[in-house]
Amino acid sequence: MPDIHFECPKCKQTLDAPEELATQLIECPTCKETIEVPVRSQRKEAPKPPEPPKPAPTPPTPAPATPKKFELPPIEDSMVSGLLTLIAALELIGSPIAGLIIGSDYNGNTAEGWLVFLSGVISGLILLGFARVIQNTSESSQRLRRLEMLMERDYDKKPAA
């Protein structure tokens, strides 16, 4: 059975009494005053704390965007070095033929044939050397650009300070 809660009118002491004592006279244990037990509790029960509000539903987090695949540009051959290589190949092939034609002239002048042959071979080799230097320079500059791209990409990933 629940108790009846009330206060003594004289000393304001809070008292509890079983329901069977409702409307009966009792003595206040503190001030010894005779008081009547009320039919219902005078004291209101402490209100229950309000139920905390339910959190708002969180919107679904979007899936992280898949980053674009990072690709470095391919290293391409230089057109200038290709053209020089072609000219050098023509000289290396053409100079022996020209030297044989000039050397077999009916004058019997083979020195001029050898001179044409050697000058064609030497100039062909020089052109091949230039072509190789130009190709290496082109590849080096492309490699440097690729390295710059990688460095820029890594700097972008660092968190801001």
Backbone as a ProteinNet text record, in pm:
[ID]
protein_1_A
[PRIMARY]
MPDIHFECPKCKQTLDAPEELATQLIECPTCKETIEVPVRSQRKEAPKPPEPPKPAPTPPTPAPATPKKFELPPIEDSMVSGLLTLIAALELIGSPIAGLIIGSDYNGNTAEGWLVFLSGVISGLILLGFARVIQNTSESSQRLRRLEMLMERDYDKKPAA
[TERTIARY]
82.7	0	86.8	45.7	126.8	104.5	203.8	196.1	135.4	82.1	31.8	141.5	177.7	283.9	218.2	261.8	205.1	301.9	268.7	353.4	277.6	351.4	293.5	265.1	141.8	109.3	188.3	240.5	312.5	461.8	530.1	676.4	721.3	626.8	654.6	739.5	740.3	811.4	736.4	805	742.2	720.5	596.8	560.4	502.8	515.8	457.1	372.9	253.9	166.1	100.5	73.6	4.7	-138.4	-195.9	-331.4	-437.6	-413.9	-512.1	-533.9	-433.9	-445.3	-512.4	-561	-625.1	-742.9	-756.8	-860.1	-845.3	-739.3	-718.4	-621.1	-623.2	-535.1	-409	-293.5	-164.5	-83.6	20.6	107	229.6	267.6	387.2	508.9	594.9	711.4	809.3	805.1	900.5	848.5	729.1	678.3	571.6	532	433.5	294.6	267.3	134.7	45.2	-79.9	-175.1	-227.2	-214	-256.4	-337.5	-422.7	-505.2	-432.2	-430.4	-368	-465.7	-422.6	-513.3	-548.3	-653.7	-698.5	-600.3	-552	-456.9	-327.2	-224.8	-94.6	-105.6	-44.6	-41.1	78.9	180.5	305.2	295.2	329.2	329.4	459.2	443.3	563.6	654.3	780.4	876.7	852	837.6	809.7	927.4	891.9	997.9	1065.8	1195.1	1263.2	1210.8	1198.5	1146.3	1239.7	1179.8	1257.2	1339.5	1465.1	1546.6	1493.5	1497.9	1445.5	1530.3	1461.3	1533.8	1616.2	1738.6	1821.8	1759.8	1774.7	1722.8	1797.2	1728	1797.9	1907.3	2022.8	2134.4	2119.8	2143	2132.8	2243.2	2215.2	2319.1	2438.2	2554.4	2675.1	2699.4	2727.5	2750.5	2879.5	2879.5	2999.2	3110.5	3231.6	3341.4	3358.4	3379.9	3397.4	3526.3	3517.9	3638.2	3728.1	3851.6	3940.9	3972.2	3993.9	4031.1	4165.6	4178.6	4304.1	4410.1	4517.8	4625	4717.6	4730.7	4818.6	4917.3	5040.7	5143.6	5144.9	5173.7	5179.5	5296.2	5282.3	5393.1	5508.1	5625	5741.3	5742.1	5737.8	5727.6	5862.2	5878.2	5999.2	5990.9	6107.5	6113.4	6106.7	6026.7	6017.1	6146.7	6214.8	6340.5	6445.6	6454.6	6555.6	6521	6391.9	6352.6	6391.1	6369.8	6406	6556.7	6634.3	6780.6	6829.3	6766.1	6803.6	6776.7	6667.6	6635.4	6738.3	6772.2	6873.2	7007.3	7046	7173.4	7172.7	7060.2	7052.5	7067.5	7004.1	7018.6	7163	7230	7370.2	7458	7432.5	7515.5	7495.1	7374.1	7349.2	7394.3	7366.7	7394.9	7541.1	7619.5	7760.2	7844.2	7829	7908.5	7869.7	7738.6	7694.5	7751.5	7742.5	7797.7	7948.7	8015.6	8161.3	8200.4	8123.4	8151.9	8129.2	8025.9	7996.6	8106.8	8146.1	8250.7	8384.8	8414.5	8543.5	8555.5	8448.1	8454.2	8440.9	8453.6	8446	8557.2	8538.8	8637.8	8765.7	8772.6	8896.6	8991.2	8935.5	9018.1	9054.6	8978.9	9006.7	8934.8	8999.4	8935.5	8945.1	9036.9	9051.6	8926	8868.9	8746.4	8632	8624.8	8522	8533.8	8661	8683.5	8648.4	8678.9	8647.8	8496.2	8418.8	8273	8221.3	8276.9	8234.4	8260.1	8382.6	8418	8342.2	8329.3	8257.2	8110.1	8050.1	7911	7895.3	7988.5	7981.6	8001.3	8100.9	8128.1	8009.8	7957	7842.8	7720.2	7703.3	7592.2	7606.2	7727.9	7751.5	7731.5	7774.3	7754.2	7605	7529.8	7384.9	7318.9	7365.9	7313.2	7340.9	7461.6	7495.7	7404.7	7381	7289.4	7148	7104.4	6970.3	6959.1	7063.6	7060.9	7060.7	7138	7140.7	7002.9	6941.8	6809.8	6707.3	6713.2	6619	6637.3	6762.6	6787.7	6739.5	6761.7	6716.1	6563.5	6498	6351.5	6299.5	6358.2	6315.5	6339.1	6453.3	6484.6	6382.2	6346.6	6248.8	6112.3	6077	5949.7	5952.6	6065.5	6076.8	6066.6	6128.6	6118.9	5973.9	5901	5759.7	5677.9	5707.8	5637.1	5667.9	5793.8	5831.8	5760.4	5750.1	5677.3	5530.8	5471.6	5331.7	5315.4	5409.3	5401.3	5417.1	5508.5	5529.6	5407	5344.7	5223.4	5113.3	5102.8	4998.7	5021.4	5145.4	5175.3	5150.7	5180.1	5156	5007.8	4925	4781.1	4725	4790.3	4739.5	4770.7	4865.6	4902.1	4790.5	4760.5	4655.7	4699.8	4603.5	4633.1	4674.8	4772.8	4823.6	4736.8
-118.5	0	124.4	223.7	344.8	427.9	507.6	596.6	729.9	801.1	936.7	1030.6	1126.2	1222	1356.2	1415.5	1544.8	1614.6	1743.2	1823.8	1855.8	1866.4	1911.5	2061.6	2107	2249.6	2340.9	2288.2	2372.8	2378.8	2263.7	2264.2	2239.1	2211.5	2189.7	2065.9	1976.1	1849.3	1765.5	1700.8	1612.7	1477.9	1430.2	1303.8	1207.9	1079.8	974	886.4	849.6	762.5	665.2	539.7	445.4	491	444.1	484.5	449	344.4	305.5	415.4	505.4	611.8	737.7	735.3	853.8	896	1025.3	1092	1065.8	1001.1	977	1080.7	1098.6	1193.8	1121.3	1187.4	1131.7	1244.9	1207.4	1306.6	1324.3	1453.1	1482.9	1440	1357.8	1312.7	1425.3	1536.9	1643.7	1743	1798.6	1903	1853.1	1728.7	1665.6	1726.5	1797	1853.5	1742.2	1743.4	1644.6	1696.5	1610.7	1650.4	1539.3	1575.3	1476.5	1435.6	1303.9	1252.8	1280.5	1347.9	1378.1	1252.3	1263.9	1150.1	1124.1	1231.4	1218.5	1289.2	1254.5	1319.6	1466.4	1547.7	1691.3	1726.6	1654.7	1681.4	1616.8	1691	1634.7	1559.8	1449.9	1370.7	1453.1	1433.6	1505.5	1464.6	1562.7	1527.8	1451.6	1359.1	1283.7	1377	1364.4	1451.2	1419.6	1521.5	1495.9	1401.4	1321.5	1226.3	1305.2	1273.4	1351	1329.6	1436.9	1423.6	1323.9	1252.9	1157.5	1235.2	1189.6	1262.9	1255.5	1364.6	1369.2	1265.6	1202.7	1103.7	1172.2	1112.7	1170.3	1134.2	1231.7	1200.3	1101.7	1015.1	918.4	991.7	950.6	1012.9	959.6	1051.1	1004.2	922.9	827.6	745.5	835.4	814.1	899.4	883.4	996.4	993.4	919.1	834.2	762.1	859.8	870.1	966.3	923	1022.8	992.4	921.5	828.4	756.2	852.9	860.8	952.7	883.6	942.9	885.8	991.6	948.3	1037	1025.6	1135.4	1126.8	1039.2	969.2	884.9	970.7	912.8	982.1	956.5	1063	1052.8	1080.7	1025.2	1050.8	1189.5	1251.8	1383.8	1368.4	1452	1446.4	1491.6	1588.1	1639.4	1529.8	1456.1	1349.9	1238.4	1211.9	1110.9	1152.7	1281.3	1331.9	1327.8	1367.4	1361.3	1217.7	1124.6	983.8	934.3	973.7	934.5	991.2	1117.5	1178.3	1109	1078.8	1011	872.6	801	668.1	679	779.3	799	830.2	911.4	942.7	819.6	739.8	621.2	517	512.4	418.2	477.9	606.6	669.2	699.1	730.6	768.2	652	528.1	421.2	401.6	413.4	396.8	508.9	634.2	747.1	734.4	688.2	669.9	564.9	455.9	351.9	404.5	482.6	536.1	631.7	722.1	818.8	748	652.8	582.7	491.7	445.9	355.6	432.3	564.4	646.9	604.4	619.4	572.7	652.9	759	832.8	754.9	660.5	584	662.1	764.8	850.3	794.2	702.8	639.6	724.6	821	905.7	987.7	1040.2	1117.2	1028.5	903.9	810.4	783.2	762.9	740.6	865.8	982.4	1107.4	1123.4	1095.2	1103.1	1000.4	878.9	772.7	812.5	854.8	888.9	1012.3	1113.1	1232.9	1199.5	1113.1	1073	994.6	902.5	822.9	912.6	1002.4	1090.4	1183.7	1245.1	1335.3	1257.6	1133.4	1050.5	1019.6	986.1	958.1	1083.6	1198.1	1323.4	1351.8	1332.1	1354.3	1257.3	1131.8	1035.7	1082.1	1137.5	1190.3	1304.7	1398.4	1509.5	1458	1361.1	1306.4	1246.2	1176.4	1113.7	1220.2	1326.8	1435.1	1501.2	1526.7	1589.7	1496.9	1365.8	1270.8	1265.6	1259.7	1255.6	1383.1	1498.1	1624.4	1626.3	1580.7	1576.6	1482.9	1364.2	1269.1	1325.2	1393.2	1450.4	1556.8	1642.1	1746.4	1684.5	1578.2	1511.1	1443	1384.3	1321.4	1425.1	1542.1	1649.3	1694.4	1706.3	1745.4	1641.3	1513.9	1407	1414.4	1442.3	1454.9	1573.2	1685.7	1801.5	1766	1689.6	1649.7	1563.3	1471.2	1386.6	1470.3	1566.2	1650.2	1736	1792.3	1871.7	1785.7	1663.9	1573.3	1544.2	1521.1	1492.7	1615	1737.6	1857.6	1877.4	1840.5	1855.8	1765.5	1654.2	1558.8	1602	1693.8	1733.6	1816.3	1795.9	1875.2	2019.9	2109.2	2252.1	2278.3	2366	2395.7	2494.7
0	0	0	-74.5	-77.7	47.4	75.7	191.4	151.2	254	234.3	282.3	200.2	232.8	264.9	375.7	415.9	509	539.6	628.2	755.8	864.1	991.1	977	1008.1	990.5	1084.1	1194.6	1289	1258.3	1247	1230.4	1086.3	998.4	856.3	830.1	926.9	910.9	808.1	718.2	620.6	685.8	675.6	739.8	637.3	667.1	585.6	677	627.8	707.4	611.7	660.2	572.1	546.1	437.3	397.1	503.6	583.1	685.7	789.8	806.1	907.6	853.1	729.5	671.8	759.7	782.9	865.1	1015.2	1059.9	1203.9	1258.7	1388.6	1455.6	1500	1471.5	1517.1	1578	1649.6	1712	1623.5	1595.8	1514.9	1595.1	1539.4	1614.9	1648.5	1576.7	1601.2	1705	1681.6	1770.6	1867.8	1859.9	1948.2	1933.2	1826.8	1798	1746.1	1779.5	1729.6	1596.8	1493.8	1359.3	1296.5	1202.6	1134	1004.9	979.3	856	743.3	635.1	524.4	444.8	365.3	285.6	169.5	113.8	1.4	36.5	-36.9	-15.3	-49	35.4	9.2	-78.2	-54.7	-127.5	-264.6	-361.6	-496.1	-516.2	-584.6	-614.4	-705.1	-684.5	-769.3	-913.7	-996.4	-1135.4	-1195.4	-1277.3	-1344.3	-1442.9	-1454.3	-1550.9	-1691.1	-1771.9	-1906.2	-1982.2	-2061.3	-2140.1	-2241.5	-2248.5	-2343.5	-2485.6	-2563.9	-2699.8	-2778.7	-2862.8	-2946.1	-3046.6	-3068.9	-3164.5	-3303.6	-3372.3	-3509.2	-3592.4	-3682.6	-3764.5	-3846	-3841.4	-3914.9	-4061.7	-4146.3	-4288.7	-4325.3	-4416.1	-4453.1	-4513.3	-4468.5	-4521.6	-4661.8	-4751.2	-4888.2	-4894.1	-4980.7	-4997.6	-5048.7	-4999.5	-5046.1	-5196.9	-5258	-5403.2	-5436.4	-5531.9	-5572	-5646.2	-5598.9	-5662.8	-5806	-5886.2	-6023.7	-6022.6	-6112	-6120.7	-6171.2	-6097.4	-6132.3	-6230.5	-6346.5	-6448	-6492.5	-6503.9	-6556	-6708	-6775.7	-6920.7	-6964.3	-7075.8	-7121.6	-7173.7	-7171.4	-7226.7	-7376.9	-7453.3	-7597.7	-7662.7	-7781.4	-7859.1	-7920.8	-7936.9	-7997.6	-8149.5	-8214.7	-8360.7	-8425.4	-8363.3	-8419.3	-8418.4	-8306.7	-8301.3	-8399.7	-8418.6	-8517.3	-8658.3	-8689	-8821.8	-8842.7	-8741.4	-8752.6	-8767.2	-8699.1	-8710.4	-8851.4	-8911.4	-9048.6	-9147.6	-9131.1	-9219.3	-9202.2	-9076.5	-9051.7	-9115	-9107.8	-9170.1	-9322	-9381.8	-9526.9	-9564.3	-9483.4	-9510.8	-9494.7	-9390.3	-9367.9	-9478	-9532	-9641.2	-9775.3	-9794.9	-9924.2	-9948.7	-9844.9	-9866.5	-9920.5	-9875.6	-9938.7	-10085.7	-10113.5	-10251.7	-10338.7	-10288.4	-10363.3	-10377.3	-10272.8	-10279.5	-10381.4	-10390.3	-10489.8	-10631.4	-10650.3	-10783.4	-10826.2	-10734.5	-10768.2	-10784.1	-10699.3	-10705.7	-10826.5	-10879.7	-10995.1	-11126.3	-11115.8	-11235.3	-11331.1	-11455.4	-11550.7	-11544.3	-11464	-11445.1	-11354.1	-11274.6	-11182.1	-11057.8	-11025.3	-10910.5	-10788.2	-10717	-10601.4	-10476.1	-10470.8	-10350.7	-10328.1	-10434.6	-10419.7	-10371.1	-10413.8	-10367.8	-10218.8	-10176.1	-10033.2	-9952	-10007	-9937.4	-9921	-10024.5	-10016.4	-9916.2	-9923.1	-9831.4	-9686.2	-9655.1	-9516.2	-9466.5	-9551.7	-9507.1	-9481.2	-9561.7	-9539.7	-9409.8	-9383.4	-9260.3	-9138	-9145.2	-9030.6	-9005.6	-9111.9	-9090.6	-9042.2	-9088.9	-9041.3	-8893.2	-8851.8	-8709.2	-8623.8	-8674.9	-8601.1	-8587.1	-8696.2	-8689.1	-8591.1	-8589	-8490.9	-8348	-8327.2	-8194	-8154.6	-8248.3	-8220.3	-8191.6	-8270.7	-8249.8	-8110	-8068.5	-7935.1	-7825	-7841.4	-7742.3	-7733.2	-7848	-7848.1	-7782.5	-7812.5	-7752.1	-7600.8	-7555.1	-7410.1	-7341.3	-7406.4	-7348.7	-7338.7	-7443.3	-7443.4	-7333.8	-7321.8	-7217.8	-7078.8	-7060.1	-6928.6	-6890.5	-6986.3	-6953	-6923.7	-6995.8	-6967.9	-6831.6	-6795.3	-6662.9	-6551.5	-6574.2	-6474.6	-6458.4	-6568	-6560.4	-6484.6	-6509.2	-6437.4	-6288	-6254.3	-6113.4	-6048.7	-6120.5	-6068.2	-6042.4	-6132.7	-6115.6	-5990.6	-5968.1	-5848.1	-5721.6	-5725.6	-5607.9	-5580.3	-5684.6	-5665.4	-5606.1	-5649.5	-5599.5	-5451.3	-5411.4	-5269.4	-5183.8	-5235.9	-5157.4	-5136	-5234.3	-5219.8	-5111.4	-5083.5	-4983.8	-4841.8	-4822.9	-4686.9	-4625.3	-4493.8	-4428.8	-4412.7	-4415.3	-4399	-4254.8	-4237.8	-4103.4	-4033.5
[MASK]
+++++++++++++++++++++++++++++++++++++++++++++++++++++++++++++++++++++++++++++++++++++++++++++++++++++++++++++++++++++++++++++++++++++++++++++++++++++++++++++++++

